[in-house]
Amino acid sequence: MPKTDFHGDMPKREFWRDLKPIDQVFRPGALPEAYIKDAPTDDERYYVPFSETVGSRPLWISPSQNRWCDVLYARAAGLVNRHYHPQAVFAYTISGKWGYLEHEWVATAGDWVYEAPGEAHTLVAYEHAEPMKVTFNVTGPLIWLDENGDPDGTFDVFDYIALCREHYDKVGIGSSYIDSLMR
């Protein structure tokens, strides 16, 4: 069946083909974009262990903003330590099923979540036919919490970078891979 445009009409042609690209793509001092092919890869070497059951694939890292974007991954039931966010977090579910013990909703493919600053939660991945893969945009730090909800350590972008470097050296990708993600 032929594809139609968003109005339901048959497209005549890609009207933009005759447009000239912008000559000066980047302003002086601007850093290049980050392009990650197959961001939610099935190659588990790219997922840095956050816990025994959940890993994180870094996509973009900003030390100056104490911020990162990643794909959080669990192939089966999983858990990320209880934590608190003093900054906003955004999430988009690619596959699988996940949620927080403290909320009634459960996210599946296509669901988007905004986590307000000041929210504490326990992230869990549910059993599902597909692995949990969720993109997160995190501005750190995360404040780890004990079983009573009291602070029990922190995790910021610098901890994330060190964890990623160690893992990528260990699995043969090389710690310099992280440098390519920094902006």
N, C-alpha and C positions, 0 to 999 in steps of 0.2 A: 504494500500500500504506500503510495507516495506521501512524503512528509508535507505538512502544511505549516504556515507561520502561526504565530500566536492568535491571529484573527481568524484562523481557519482557511485562509486563502492559500492557493498554491504559489510558492515563491517564484518570481520571474527570473531573478539572478541575485547574486550577492552584490547589492548596490554599492557597497563600500570598496569594491575592488579597484576603482579608479582614484581613490583618495591617496594623496601623497602623505607618507608618514612624517611625523614631526622631526625636524632636523636636530634640534637640541633636546634630547630625551631627558637628560638629567641636568638639573640646576647645578651651578658650581658648588662643590662640597657635598652633593647628594651621593648616597651610597646606592649601588645597584639593587635591583629587585632580587628576591629570593624565589627561585623556581625549583620545586622538588617534584620530580617525576615519581609517580606511584607512591605518594605520601603514605597511604595506609598499607604498605607492602606486607606480604606474607613472610618475608625473610626475617625471621625472629632475631637475627644478629643485630638488627637496627634498633631493637627495643631494649632500652636500658632498664634493668630491674629496679622498680620502686619498692616492691615487696616480693615475697616468694611467689605470688600469683599474678602480679600486674607489672607491665613494663611501659616505658615511655619512649617514643621516637621523637627526638627534637627536630623541629622544622625551621625554627627561627629563634634566635637568642639575642637579647639586648641587655648587655651588662649595665649600660648607663641608665636604663629604665627599670632594672631589676625585674625583667619580664621575659617570658618565653611562650612559644606556641609549640604544641606537640600533638602526637596521636597517642592516646592512652590505649593500651591493649591488654586483653586477657583472653586466653583461648578457652577457658572454662570458668567456673565459679572463682571469683577473686575478691580481694580486699585491699584497699589503700588505707593506711593508718588514719585514725581520726585526726582531723585538723580544722583549723580556723583560718579564714581569709580576711585580712584587714583591707584588702582591695577587691575590686570587682573581678569576676572570672566569667568567661563566656565559653559555652560548650555546644558542639554540634555532633549528633550521633550518626556515625557512618554505618555501623552494623552492630548486631548483638543487642544486649539488654542490660541496663545498669540503672542505678539510683542511689539514694541515700537512705540509710536506716531511719533517719529523722523526718523523712517526708513520705507522703502517700503515693506520689507519682513514680512511674517507672518509664525511663526513656528507651525508645527503640529507634531504628533507622529513620532519619529525617527529623527527629526531634531536636529542638534547640533549647538551651537552658541559660538563663542569666543568674549568676550567684551574686547576691548583694554583699557589699562589704559588711563584715561583722557576722557572717554565717559560719557556724561550726557544723561539721557533718562527718559521717562515716561512709565513704564511697564503696559500693559493692557491685560486682559484676555477677549477674545471674546466669544459671545454666541456660544455654540457648544453642540452636542449631548452628549459628554463626558466631565467630569470636566477637567480643566487645571491642569496637574501635571507635574512639571518640576524639575529635579535635578539641583541644582546650587552649584558650588564650588566657594565660596566668600572669598577673602582676604580683610578684612575691612581696614578702616571704609567706610561706605557709608556716603556721605555728602548730606543731604537733601537740596533740592533747592526750592525756592519759584516760583511763576508763571512767574517771569522774568528770572529764571535761576541763581539767586544769592543764595549763601549759607544761609541755614536757620536751622542749627543744624547738629549733627553727630549721627551715630549709628555704634558701633563697637561690637566686640565679647563679651565684658563685658556687654554692654546693652542687647545684645541678650540673654546671660545667665540669666540675671536678669528677662527679659521678660518671658523666658521659665520657670524658677522656679516659678514665680508668677502664670502663667497659669496652670502649672501642679499641683500645690497645689490646685488651684481653682476647677479643674475638677476631682480631686481625684486620679490622677496618682501618685502624690507626687514629690516634687522638687528634691529628690535624684535621680530620673530617669536621670537627666541631668549629674550627676557624672559618670554614666556608659558610656556616650558618649565622655568624655573628654580624649584626648590623647596629 
